[in-house]
Amino acid sequence: MRRWFGLLLAALLLSGCGAKFAYNNLSLITPWYVDDYIDLTEQQQVIFDRHLEKLHSWHRQTELPEYRRLFSDLHQHLQQPELDPQLLRTKITKLRGHWDALIQQASPAVIELSATLTDAQREAFFAALEERNQKRLERAGTPVEHKQESLERIEKWMGPLSKQQRTWVEDFAAENPDLTVETVAAHRAFQAQLSDLMSQSMMASFPSRVGALLADALGGSQEGQELNRLREQQLNARVELFQKLWVSATDNQKRKVRSRLKGYIDDIDDLLEG
């Protein structure tokens, strides 16, 4: 189901007509992704479709304008010769907060569908999640690959980097290693808690307990708390890297960053138009 939730956000990161089609036709696309995790009965499909329609409407009316405002604020700030670290931290934190809001808004769907799952469906669901965990670990990069991926992500935004800029990015990657192992550990801890709750779906406290778990998916385990700590630590380091890169950026590099961000704003405007 996380794939379903993620589609709403992924559509924003595409460009052109493909994003608009994907976003406006989620009801057609999502069943194929849900089938990766669980085979819904006809009755469950009705529940799913009803919640998806409500979630999509909420996201268009509430979240898209907020994304636009956030990206517009960043675009305006990028006219400055230096970046404000506090502003960057605030914007990145808000962006992460939109994911939490999406999960919260989708909680009623998770709660209602969970109560209808058979033992076989629950077993298949968590088996599929563990298979995804394993694949994620298998794809985890080595330190060398992590360094190269970090360079590629920055160059995707800025274009070719100078020797000094490459050194900064490589140092950042070395000091802030890939968190795949820690992320999977946190996901497994959360999935274990969710599995335990789903086995008690007939209890009166089930909706409130699932809602509380989804409200703080990582905070309920030591693994999740450690992942949050590491992410916050890396956020501070990433902001410092962005500051140095921006001060050293050429006019062409700055134009490329602004243009890419403006492209996201234009995509959102296109989605808002329907």
N, C-alpha and C positions, 0 to 999 in steps of 0.2 A: 504493500500500500504506500510505502514511502515513495516508490516510483511515481505513483499517481500524484501525490502531493508535489513531488519535484517537477513534474511536467509544467505546473503553473509557473514556476520560477524559471525553468529552462527556456520557456517560450520567450522570455524577456532577453535572453542572451543570444538569440538568433537574430538574423537580420533579413529584411526584405519581406516578400509575400509569404515565405515559408513560416515565419513567426506568426503572422496574422492568421494564416490558415490553421496552424497548430493550436493557437490560443482560442480561436473561435469555434474549433471543432473538437474540443477535448472529449466531449461525450462519445465521439466516434473512435478516438484514438485510445483512450484509457482502458477499455476492456481488454485490449491485446496485452497491455502491460500488467494488468491485474492477473491475467491468466498465468503469468510467470510465477506467481506466488500462490494463487488459490483459484480453484474452479468454483464459481458462484452458481448457486441454483437460480431458477427463474425468480423466485421470491426475493432472494438476496440481491439479484441484479436490479430489481425494482427499487430496493432500499438504496443501493449504491447510486443509481441514476438520480434519484431524488436528492440525495445529499450532494452529489457532484454539481447538479444544477445550481443549488443554493450557494455552494462554495465558489463556483465560478462567478456568479453574480456579485457576491461579496467582494471577491478579489478585484474584479473590474471596477467596481464603484468605490472601493475603499483603498485598496493597496496600490493599484496602478498610479493614482494621483500622488500618493506618498513617495513612490519610487521616482516619479518625475521630479518632484520637489527636491528630493535628496540629490539626484544626479545634477539637477540644475544648480543647486547650491555649490556642489563640487566644481562644476564647470566654471562658475563665476569665480570661485576661489583660485582656480588655475590661471587666472589672469595676473596673479601676483608673482613677484620674483622669488618669494620664499613661501613655503607651506607652513601653516599653523598646525603643530603636532596635536594639540587638543582638539581642533576641529576635525582632523583626520580620524582620530580615535573615536570621536563622537559619531561621525558619519558611518564608520565601519561597524560600530556597535549597533547603530540603528538598523543598518542593513541586515545584520544577524538577527535583530529583533523581529524583523518582518517574517523570517522563517518560523520563529517561535509563535508569532501571531497566526500564521497559517496552520500550524499544528493544532493550536488551540481551537481555531475555527472548525477544523476537521474532526475534533474530538467526538462530537455527537455521532458522526458516521462510524468511527471506530468502535464506539461503545455499542451502538445498535447492531452493527454487523457482528461484532464479537459474540454477542448474546445468541446469535443464530447459528454459529459454526458447530459442526459436528466434530467429534474427536478426530476423525480422519482428516478433516479440513485443517484443524489446528495443527496436527502433526505435519501435514504437508506444508503448511505455511511456515512453520519454524524450521523445517528441513530446508526449505528454499532460502530462508534468510541465512542459515548457516552455510549453505553452498555459496551464497554471495560473499559472506565473510571470507571463506577460503579463497575465492577468486581474487578478492581484494588483496589478500596477503601475498598471493602468487604474483600479482602485478606490481607489488611494492618495489620501488626503485632502490638500487644500491646508492651509496653516497655519491658516486660519480654521476649516476643517472639523475639523482636529485639535483645536483649542481647544474647539470645541463638543462633540466626541465625548468629550473628557476631562471636561468638565463633566457630560455626561449619565451617564458611568460612575460618577462620584462621587455624583451625585444619585440614581442607582438604588439606592445603598446607604444614603445619609444622608437623602434627601429634599431639599426646597428648601434652598439654601445662602444664608447671609448675604452681604452685599456684600463683607465682608472675606474670607470663605471663597472666594467666586467669584474674587476678585482673586488669591488664592494659587494656585488651580487654573489660572487663565489664565497666570500668570507661569510656573508649572511647565511648561505646554504650550509656551510660547514658548521656554523654555530647554532643553526636551527634545523636539525635533521627532520627527515620525513616522519610524520606521526601516524603512519598507517597501522602499525602494531598497537599503539596506544588507542587509536580510534576503534579498531576491531574489538579490543578488550572491553572498551566502554560500551560498544554496541551489544556485545554478548551479555554483559551484565544487565543492561536494560531489557534485552530480549528474554532473559531468564525471569526477570521480574514480571514482564508482561505475560509470559507463558503461565506462570503461577497464578496470576490474576484471571486469565481466561479460563482456567480450569474451575474457577469459582464464579462463573458468569451468572448463576442463578441466585447468588446472594444479594440481599437488598443493598448492601454497601458497594456492590460492583461498580456502578456508574461513577460514584464519587472517588473511588480508589483508582480507577483507570484514569479519570480526569486529572487527579493529582499526579499520577505517574507521568502522563504526557506533558503536564505543565512544567515539570522539571526532570526531563528524561535522563540527564546526565548527573544531576545533583544527588540522586538517590543511591549512588554506589561510589566506592572508593576509586574504582577505575574511571568513572565519569568525572569525579572531582579532580583527579590527576590530569585528565585530558583538558578540562577547563583551565587548569592552572598553566599547563604548557601552552595552550592556545593564547592565553592572555600574555604570557611571557613573549611569545613569538610576535604577537600583535605590536608590542612596544618596539621590538627590534625591527619589524617591518616598517613601522612609521618612521623610525630613524633612517632606514634605508631610503624610503621615498623622499625624505627631506634632502638627503645628500644628492640623490639622483636629479632632483628638480633644480637645485641650485647649480648643478654642473651641466644641466641639459642645454643643448643647442636650440636655436630658434626652431629648426626643423623638427627636433624631437618633441618640443613643447606643442607645436602645431599638430603633430601626429596624435599625441595624447588627447588634446582638446577635441580633435576631429572624431576620434574613436568614441569618446564620451558623448559628444553631440549626436553621434549615430544612435546610441542607446536611447537618448531623449527623443529623437525622431521616431524610433521604433515604437516607443511607448505612446507617442502622440497618434501614431497610426492605429495602434490597438484601441486607444480610447475612442477613436472615431467609429469603431465597430468594424 
